[in-house]
C-alpha cells in the first residue's frame, strides 16, 4: 500500500487542506490491517459492554433499547438493520477489521450465527447495560453477570467445535474489550435518581466495584488480554446537551465531571487488579479526551455538526424515536459526529479508532517484556 504523508505541508497551506490531509491519513490508517508485534497473534476478538458495541444481542429482548429497524444500519450490508446502534459499523466491527480477523463482529445471540464465527470472536454486549446491576435491570438489558454466563456457554461451544486445545488457545490469546459505563451515569445516576443516596464519588466507587468484579470474573474464566475503555464525555452527547445543557445546549459539565471522576478511579483500580494477576493484564484506555477533541474541533476532522445527531431533530431521538418515519433525519450523515442523540456515526468511530488503536493495542496484548 502506498504511504501517505502530510509532512511536506508548509505555512501557506490552509487549515482546510491540513484538516483534509489529517482526515485521509486517519481513514487510511484504520482501513489497513494493523501490524502486530513479532510473535504475537490474536485469533479472536471478544467484546462485552453496552450499546456502543452491541451488534444485535438486544434484538429479541423485551427492551426499548434496540434498533433492528431502519434507518439504523442504512449504510451497512446493503442497508440492512442488524441491531447496531449506528448508521453502519460499530467499534467491534472496525477493530476486528483492523486486526485482520474479519469484517463484521457478530452478536453472540444472533439466531443465524455461523458456528465458525465463534472461532474468531463475537460480541456479548447489550444496549443500555451498565456496571451497576440496577442499570441493566431498569433497561431489561443483559447484565454483565449474564454476559459472563454467555461467555462460558460460548467457550463450551468452541471446545465442542474445535477441540479443547484450540479452545484454550483462543481463550488465552484473544483480545477482550470492555466498553460500558455511560448508562450508569447518564441513565441511572442522573436520569432516574434511584441512586440519589450516593454522591458522585461514592457512585463512581460502586461502578468501579462492579468493573473490577467483572474483570476478575473474566480472568478467572481464562481471559488474559483485557482492554477496558473509560467513559467518554457523556455531557457532550446531543441528548445530554438537550436535557441538561441549558437553552444554549452546551455540554452538561456535571455529567462530564462525573465521567472524569469515574475514569480517575477506574484506572488505578485496574492497575491494582492486574498486579494480582499471575498472567495477563487489564489495561485502562482513555477515550474521554480523544473523543472530546473531535467534538470540540469538528471541522478539523471534516465534520460540520457536533451538537446534534443525524437522525430526527438530532436533539433527543434514539432507538424507537429514531425510525424511518421521522421526517427530520439528515441527508448527509458524513457531516455528523453523532448518528442519533447518543451514538456516533461509523465515520466518527473510524476517525477516533485509528490513533486509539495505535496508542493502546500493544498495551492490551502484551507487557514490555514481549512487545
C-alpha positions in Angstrom: 0.0 0.0 0.0 1.3 3.4 -0.9 2.4 5.6 2.0 0.7 8.8 2.9 2.4 11.8 4.5 1.4 15.3 5.4 5.0 16.2 6.5 5.6 18.4 3.5 2.9 20.9 4.4 4.1 24.5 4.5 2.7 27.5 6.3 1.0 28.5 3.1 -1.3 25.5 3.2 -4.8 26.4 4.5 -6.3 24.9 7.6 -9.0 23.3 5.4 -6.4 21.4 3.4 -4.5 20.4 6.5 -7.7 19.1 8.0 -8.4 17.0 4.9 -4.9 15.7 4.9 -5.2 14.6 8.5 -8.6 13.1 7.9 -7.5 11.0 4.9 -4.5 9.8 7.0 -6.7 8.6 9.8 -9.1 6.8 7.4 -6.2 5.1 5.6 -4.7 4.1 9.0 -7.8 2.3 10.2 -8.6 0.7 6.8 -5.2 -1.1 6.7 -4.7 -4.1 8.8 -2.7 -3.5 11.9 0.8 -4.9 12.1 1.1 -6.9 15.3 4.3 -7.2 17.4 6.6 -10.1 16.5 5.5 -13.5 17.8 2.1 -12.1 18.8 -1.1 -13.4 17.4 -4.7 -12.6 18.0 -7.0 -15.4 16.9 -10.2 -13.7 18.1 -11.9 -10.6 19.4 -14.4 -10.9 22.3 -16.4 -7.8 23.4 -18.5 -7.1 26.4 -20.5 -3.9 27.2 -23.3 -1.7 26.1 -24.9 -0.3 23.0 -21.6 1.2 21.7 -20.5 -2.4 20.9 -23.9 -4.3 20.8 -24.3 -5.6 17.2 -27.8 -7.0 17.8 -27.9 -9.0 21.1 -30.9 -6.9 22.2 -33.0 -7.7 19.1 -35.1 -10.3 20.7 -35.2 -8.9 24.3 -38.3 -7.2 25.8 -36.5 -3.8 25.9 -36.8 -0.5 24.1 -33.0 -0.4 23.9 -32.9 -2.0 20.4 -32.6 -0.7 16.9 -33.2 -3.6 14.5 -35.1 -1.2 12.1 -34.3 1.5 9.6 -32.7 4.0 9.4 -30.3 2.2 11.8 -27.9 0.2 9.6 -28.7 2.2 6.4 -25.0 2.2 5.4 -24.3 -1.4 6.3 -24.8 -4.7 4.4 -27.0 -3.1 1.7 -29.0 -1.1 4.2 -29.9 -4.0 6.4 -30.8 -3.1 10.1 -28.9 -5.5 12.3 -29.4 -4.1 15.7 -26.2 -2.0 15.7 -26.8 1.4 17.2 -25.3 3.4 14.3 -25.7 4.0 10.6 -23.1 1.4 9.8 -20.3 -0.5 11.6 -19.6 -0.1 15.3 -16.3 -0.3 17.2 -16.2 -4.1 17.5 -16.6 -4.5 13.7 -13.9 -1.9 13.0 -11.4 -3.3 15.5 -11.9 -6.8 14.1 -11.4 -5.4 10.6 -8.2 -3.6 11.7 -6.8 -6.7 13.3 -7.5 -8.6 10.1 -9.8 -11.0 11.9 -13.0 -10.5 9.9 -15.1 -7.7 8.5 -18.0 -7.9 11.0 -18.1 -8.9 14.6 -21.4 -10.7 15.1 -23.8 -10.8 18.1 -23.4 -14.0 20.1 -27.2 -14.2 20.3 -27.8 -13.8 16.6 -30.1 -16.7 15.7 -28.4 -17.0 12.3 -24.8 -17.0 13.7 -22.4 -19.2 11.7 -20.8 -21.6 14.2 -17.4 -21.0 12.6 -17.7 -17.3 13.6 -17.3 -18.5 17.2 -13.7 -19.3 16.5 -12.8 -15.7 15.7 -14.9 -13.9 18.2 -18.3 -12.4 18.9 -19.8 -9.6 21.0 -21.8 -10.3 24.2 -22.6 -6.6 24.7 -26.2 -5.4 25.4 -27.6 -1.9 24.8 -28.3 0.0 28.0 -26.3 -2.3 30.2 -24.1 -1.0 33.0 -21.5 -1.8 35.7 -24.3 -1.0 38.3 -26.6 -4.1 38.2 -29.5 -1.7 38.6 -28.7 -0.1 35.3 -29.2 -3.3 33.3 -32.3 -4.2 35.3 -34.0 -1.0 34.7 -33.5 -1.3 30.9 -34.1 -5.1 30.8 -30.6 -5.4 29.2 -28.2 -8.3 29.5 -26.3 -7.7 32.8 -22.5 -8.2 33.0 -23.2 -11.2 35.2 -25.3 -12.7 32.4 -22.7 -11.7 29.8 -20.1 -13.8 31.7 -22.5 -16.7 31.7 -23.0 -16.4 28.0 -19.2 -16.3 27.6 -18.9 -19.6 29.5 -21.5 -21.1 27.2 -19.6 -19.8 24.2 -16.4 -21.5 25.4 -18.2 -24.8 25.7 -19.4 -24.4 22.1 -15.9 -23.6 20.9 -14.4 -26.7 22.6 -17.1 -28.9 21.0 -16.5 -27.3 17.6 -12.7 -27.2 17.5 -11.4 -29.3 20.4 -10.1 -28.4 23.9 -6.6 -27.4 22.7 -7.9 -24.9 20.2 -10.4 -23.6 22.7 -7.6 -22.9 25.2 -5.5 -21.2 22.6 -8.5 -18.9 21.6 -9.2 -18.3 25.3 -5.7 -17.2 26.2 -4.7 -15.3 23.1 -7.8 -13.5 22.0 -8.3 -9.8 22.8 -11.1 -8.9 25.2 -12.6 -5.4 25.2 -15.0 -4.0 27.8 -16.9 -0.9 26.7 -19.5 0.2 29.3 -20.3 2.8 32.0 -22.1 5.6 30.2 -25.6 4.3 31.0 -24.8 4.1 34.7 -24.1 7.8 34.9 -26.4 9.1 32.2 -29.4 6.9 32.8 -29.3 5.6 36.4 -27.5 8.3 38.3 -28.6 11.5 36.6 -31.7 10.1 34.8 -33.6 8.1 37.3 -32.4 9.5 40.6 -32.7 5.9 42.0 -29.1 6.2 43.3 -29.6 9.7 44.8 -28.4 8.4 48.2 -24.9 8.4 46.6 -22.8 11.5 45.8 -20.9 11.2 42.5 -17.6 9.9 44.0 -19.5 7.3 46.0 -21.4 6.2 42.9 -18.2 6.1 40.9 -16.8 3.7 43.6 -19.9 1.5 43.2 -19.2 1.4 39.4 -15.6 0.6 39.9 -16.5 -2.2 42.3 -18.7 -3.6 39.5 -16.0 -3.2 37.0 -13.2 -4.9 38.9 -15.6 -7.8 39.9 -16.4 -8.3 36.3 -12.8 -8.2 35.1 -11.9 -10.7 37.8 -14.6 -13.0 36.6 -13.3 -12.8 33.0 -9.8 -13.5 34.3 -11.0 -16.5 36.4 -12.6 -18.0 33.3 -9.3 -17.6 31.4 -9.2 -14.2 29.7 -5.7 -12.7 29.7 -5.6 -9.7 27.3 -8.3 -7.3 28.6 -8.7 -3.7 27.4 -11.1 -1.6 29.4 -12.4 1.7 27.8 -13.1 4.6 30.1 -16.3 6.6 29.9 -16.5 9.3 27.2 -17.5 12.9 27.8 -21.2 12.0 28.1 -22.2 15.6 28.9 -21.5 16.4 25.3 -23.8 13.8 23.8 -26.7 15.6 22.0 -29.3 14.1 24.3 -27.5 15.3 27.4 -27.0 18.8 25.9 -30.8 18.9 25.4 -31.6 17.6 28.9 -29.0 19.3 31.0 -27.1 21.8 28.8 -29.5 24.8 29.2 -31.0 26.9 26.4 -27.7 27.0 24.5 -27.4 23.2 24.7 -23.8 23.4 26.0 -22.0 20.3 27.2 -23.5 19.3 30.6 -20.4 19.8 32.7 -21.8 17.9 35.8 -22.1 14.8 33.6 -18.6 15.3 32.2 -17.1 15.8 35.7 -18.8 12.6 36.8 -17.2 10.7 33.9 -13.8 12.1 34.8 -14.2 11.1 38.4 -15.1 7.6 37.5 -12.2 7.3 35.0 -9.8 8.6 37.6 -10.9 5.8 39.9 -11.1 3.0 37.3 -7.5 3.4 36.0 -5.7 2.8 39.3 -8.2 0.1 40.3 -7.4 -1.9 37.1 -3.6 -1.4 37.7 -4.0 -2.8 41.2 -6.1 -5.7 39.9 -3.5 -6.5 37.2 -0.7 -6.6 39.8 -2.5 -9.5 41.4 -2.8 -11.5 38.2 -0.2 -14.2 37.8 -0.5 -13.9 34.0 -2.4 -11.4 31.9 -3.5 -7.8 32.3 -6.5 -5.5 32.4 -5.5 -2.2 30.8 -7.4 1.1 31.2 -7.7 3.1 27.9 -8.7 6.7 27.9 -11.4 7.6 25.4 -12.6 10.8 27.2 -10.1 13.3 25.8 -9.6 11.9 22.3 -13.4 12.0 21.7 -13.7 15.4 23.4 -11.0 16.7 20.9 -13.2 15.6 18.0 -16.3 17.2 19.5 -14.6 20.4 20.3 -12.9 20.7 16.9 -15.2 19.0 14.4 -14.0 21.0 11.4 -10.5 19.7 11.9 -11.9 16.2 11.2 -14.2 17.1 8.3 -17.4 17.3 10.3 -19.9 20.2 10.2 -22.2 19.2 13.1 -21.1 18.2 16.6 -24.1 19.1 18.8 -26.9 17.2 17.1 -27.4 13.7 15.7 -28.3 12.9 12.1 -31.5 11.0 13.0 -34.6 13.1 13.5 -34.1 16.6 15.0 -30.8 15.2 16.4 -31.5 16.6 19.9 -33.2 13.8 21.7 -34.1 10.9 19.4 -32.6 7.4 19.8 -33.8 3.8 19.5 -37.6 3.8 18.9 -37.7 7.6 18.4 -35.2 7.3 15.6 -37.2 5.5 13.0 -37.7 5.6 9.2 -40.9 7.7 9.6 -39.1 10.6 11.2 -39.1 13.3 8.6 -36.2 15.3 10.0 -33.3 12.8 9.5 -30.3 14.3 7.7 -29.5 13.7 4.1 -25.7 13.6 4.5 -24.6 11.6 7.6 -20.9 12.2 6.7 -21.2 15.7 8.1 -22.3 14.5 11.6 -20.3 13.1 14.5 -23.4 11.6 16.0 -25.8 9.3 14.3 -28.6 9.6 16.9 -28.6 11.6 20.1 -26.5 9.1 21.9 -24.3 7.1 19.4 -21.6 8.2 16.9 -21.6 7.6 13.2 -19.4 4.9 11.6 -17.2 7.7 10.2 -16.7 9.2 13.6 -15.7 5.8 15.0 -13.2 5.3 12.2 -11.5 8.6 12.8 -11.3 8.0 16.6 -10.2 4.4 16.5 -7.2 4.8 14.2 -5.0 6.7 16.6 -6.6 5.0 19.6 -5.5 1.5 18.4 -2.1 2.8 17.5 -1.6 4.1 21.1 -3.2 1.2 23.0 -3.1 -2.1 21.1 0.3 -3.2 22.3 -0.7 -2.3 25.9 -3.7 -4.6 25.6 -1.8 -7.5 24.0 1.5 -7.8 25.9 3.8 -6.5 28.5 7.0 -4.7 27.9 9.0 -7.9 28.0 7.2 -9.2 25.0 6.4 -6.1 22.8 
